[in-house]
Amino acid sequence: MDFKSYLTQKKELIDDALKDLMPEPEGATGEFIRAMGYSLFAGGKRLRPILCMAGAEAVGGEGTDTLPFACALEMIHTYSLIHDDLPAMDNDDMRRGKPTCHKVFGEALAVLAGDGLLTEAFNIMSGTDLPRKISMERFQEVLTLIASAAGHRGMVGGQAVDIMMEGTDVDAIMVDFIHRHKTGALISASVTSGAIIGGGSIQEVEAITIYGNNLGLAFQISDDILDIEGDSREMGKQAGGDAQKRKNTYPSVHGMERSKKALTDLVHAAVGSLSQFGGSADPLREIGGYIIKRKR
């Protein structure tokens, strides 16, 4: 398949849908809406919404049916980045080659922009007419899955532990916990929610979930490696930040050689879990290869 064209096509669909969903920056809340949109349209890869669409397609569903949820997942991800960049957390000045939200709009408005994106994500998901196409049971399953992955059971919980453990020496079990929660949970929920919306069987959804769990951890390990070996210009942010903040990463616990092997092994395990699927899962297979090779 032409994977580059696939990514471009899906990204355009998602960007257009996000533009339609975001309110116009006008009236008393105009500057606040601009702060929300500033980070949302700052040039993200749209990996999570693409995974959601690809998950639906892998089980024979329509990727476009997932768009409200795919866009909501990107809003949740963007809110987490805005908050992650704040001085109280990682104190980053650049994201995707641009000044971070709080550098442009101030800390207070950046906090609120993140809050606004998170709540709007659930407004969009709860307001969709998707229950007309799938059962209410599946609809509720997806909402619960994404809420759990975004909250204290997933991303927020992992981020909290990551911050609390900064500057301390942790073991392999703890760094796995942090990575699987702060990054892996939302990635896994993205592709699994797509498979549920797409009408996947229990066995298909289970296989896609295994794929997502392995891919989510692999993605964070690749982030850890890029922070050491990556080019700041390509990444759009300063490399070396993890070591400066004494963050617990795969390389800091396992070393670089073992981290690279873990990355490859996890991607191979993710792709191997798709053996029951035919060509409809090729985008998911290609995304696995992208995780290994990516530069930003």
N, C-alpha and C positions, 0 to 999 in steps of 0.2 A: 504493500500500500504506500501511497504518497503521504507519509506521516506529516511532513512539513505543511502540506496543503490542508490536511485534516485539522491540525492545530490552528492554522490561520482562519479557516472557515468557522470553527467552533468559537474561537476568541471573538470574531466579529459578531457572531450571533449573540454571545453573552454580553459584549460591550453595548450592542444596540438595545438589548433587553434592559440592561442596567440604566441606560440613559432614559428609557421610557418609564422606568420605575422610580427614578429619583425626582423629587419635587424641584420646581424652578426656584433658584435663589433670589427671592423677592420678598418684599414686605419686611416686617420687624425681624424675622428670623433669617433674612437673606444671607448675612455673613456666616451664620451658623451652618446653613445648608451648603454654602461654598466650602466650608471647612470639611464637611462630610464628603463632598464630591472631590475635593482636592486629593485626598489619599485614595479614594476609590478609583479614580481615573489617572493614577500616577504611573501607569505602565506595568501593572502586574501580569504574571504569566497566565492567570486564570486556571491554574492546575486543578484546584478543587472542583469548580464547576464543570470543567472538562471531564474530570473523572466521574462526576455524577452522570453526565450525558453518556459517556462511554460505558458506564455500568449498565445503564438501561439498554443500550444497543447490544451489549454482549449477550443479554438474555432474550433478545428478539423484540425489545420494545422500541419506542420512538424517543430519541434523545431530546427532542423539542418538548415532550411532555414534562420533562424535569425542569424546564427553565426557571419557573418561580423558585424552586428549591435550590437550583444551581446558583442563581443570583443571590439568594439569601446566604448561601454558604460563603460566597465571596465577600459579602458584607460583614459576616461574622469574622472571617479571616482578617479583613482590613481593619476592623475595630480592634482586634487583638494586636495588630502591628502598631497602630496609633498609640495604644496604651503601653506596649512594650518599649517604644522609643522614648517615653517620657523620662525626665530627669530622675523621678522616684524609682524607675526600673533600670533600663539599660542606658539611658541618657545618650541616645544617638542623635547626631545632627543631620545625617543623610540617610535616605531610603530610596532605592531605585533611581539613584543619580540626582535626586532632588532634595531640598531641605525638608526635614520631617515636619509633620503637621504642627507640632507645638512651636517650632522655630518660625513658622509663617503666621500662625493665628494665636499664639500664646498658649500656655499650659491649660488654663481653665477651659478655653473653647475646644482644645484638642481632646480633653477628657470627655466633654459633652458630645463632641463629634463621634467619638467611639461609642458612647452610650446610645446616640441616635441611630447609628448603623446597626447596632445589636438589636435594639427594639424594633427597628423597621424590618429587619430580617424576619422576625417572628410575625410581624404584621402581614408581610407579603405571603409567608407560608400559610398562615391561618386563613387568609382571604382568598386563596386560589380556588378555582372551580375544579381542581383535580379530582375530588371525590365523585364527580360525575363519571370519571373514566376508570377509577380503581375503587376497591372496597374501602369503606370507612376504617376497617381494621388496618389495612395497609397504610392508609393516610396517617392514622394515629401512631403507627409503628415508626414511620419516618420522622414525624415530629418529635417523638420521644427519643429516638436515636440521636438526632442532631442536637437536641437540648442537652442530653447527657454528655455527648462528645464535647460540647462547648463549655459546659459548666464545671463544677468542682469535681465531678467524676472523670473529667477529661482535661481539656486544654487549660482551663483556669487553675485546676488543681495542680497540674504539672508545672505551670508557670510559678505558682506559689512555692512549691517545693524547690524549684530551680533557684528562685531568689533566696529562700531561706538557707540553702546549701552552698551559696556562693562563698568562696574562700575556705571551704572545708574540704577534707579528703573523703570522698565517698567510694563505695565499692561498685562492682559491676552491676549488681542488682539494683542499686539506687539510680545509677545513671540510665539504666534501661527503663526504670519506672518513669523518670523525668521525661525521657525522649518519647516513650510510647504515649504519654498523657499530653504533654504540651504541644506536640506536633502530630504524632501518629494518630491520635484519636479522631481529629477532625478529617484527616485524609481518609482514614478507614471509613468513617461515617459517610463521606462524600460518595465513594464508589458503591458502598452497600445500599445507601438510600436510592441511588439510581437503579440498582438491580431490583429493589423492592417495587419502586414505581413502575419499572418496565415489565412487571409481572413474572419475575423469576420464581422458579420452584424453590422449595426449601433447600434442596441439594445445591441448586445454582447459587442461591443467596449465601449459603455457607461457604462455597468455594470462593465467591467474590469477596466475602469477609476475610478469609484467610489471605487472599491477595492483598487486600487493603491494609491488614495488620502488618504484614511484612513490608509493604511498600512505604507505609507511614514511618516506620522506624528507619528504613533505608534512606528516606528523604532527609531526616534530621542528621543522620551520620554523614551524608554528603554535604550538608550545611557545615558540620563541624570540620570536615576536611577542607572545604572551600575557604573557611575562615583562616586557615593556616597557609594553604597553597594557592588560593584564588587571587585574581587580579582585581584590585579595588575598583578600577575603571570599568571593567566588565560587570562586576557585581553591583555597582551603583552605591556601594557603601564601603566604609573602611574595613579592610581585613585586619585580623589580629585582635579584634575586640574581646574575644572569649578569654584569651590568655591575660589580657590587661585586667579584666574583671574577675579573674580567677574562677571562671565558670567550669562546671563539671561537664566535660565532653567525652566522646568516645576516644579520641586520641589522647586526652589527658589521663584516661584510666587504662586504656588498652594499648596505647602506642599507635603510630600511624600505619604500620604494616598490617597489624591485626584489624584495625578499623577498616582499611580498604578491603580486606578479605571478607569482613562481616557485611560490608555494603554489597559486595558481589554476591555473596551467599544468600542474602535476604532477597535481592532482586530475582535471583534464580529460583528461590522458593516461591516467590510471588507469582512469577510466570508459570512455574510448574503446577501451581494450583488451578490453572486455567485449562488443564488438559482435556476436560470434558467439553470444552467449547471449540467451535470451528473458527472460521475467519471473522465472525462477528466480534470476537474478543481481541483481534489484532491490534486495535488502538491501545488496549490495556497492556498488551505485550510490548508495544513500542514505547509506551510511557516508562516501563521498567528500564529499558535501555537508555532512555533519556536521562533518568535519575543518575545512572552511573556516569554519563558523559557530560552532564550539564556544567556550565561555567559560571552560572549566576542563579 
